[in-house]
């Protein structure tokens, strides 16, 4: 069993870390479950690379949805995981019965929480929850 005192969420940037708590509480709960599962199963930490964003940040990344602006999505790096480990983590979250009602509907028509892909910004896992949980865009300028 990994040493629990060493388990610590890691972030790509200070901005990302500061915005983590602006995410919807349900998404934080689901991510925490996944973080713990990755730590217990693979003794590896997940590095969060993006959380809440602004419209201009989304435009620069070519995003087609405002879900990051609403605090409904986060992204995490797959660099320190093998592909089969990433797929196991994604399947763990997507198939967990308790989380089925939180799945978002993707642009491709698939209901899910976690999605491993490379949208041109490097391979990563996108995690999100249903837009019905949050109607407002978060103003990160008033932190």
Beta strands, then each sheet from edge to edge (+ up, - down):
strand 1: 10-11
strand 2: 47-50
strand 3: 73-77
strand 4: 104-105
strand 5: 111-112
strand 6: 114-118
strand 7: 123-128
sheet 1: 1+ 2+ 3- 7+ 6-
sheet 2: 4+ 5-
end
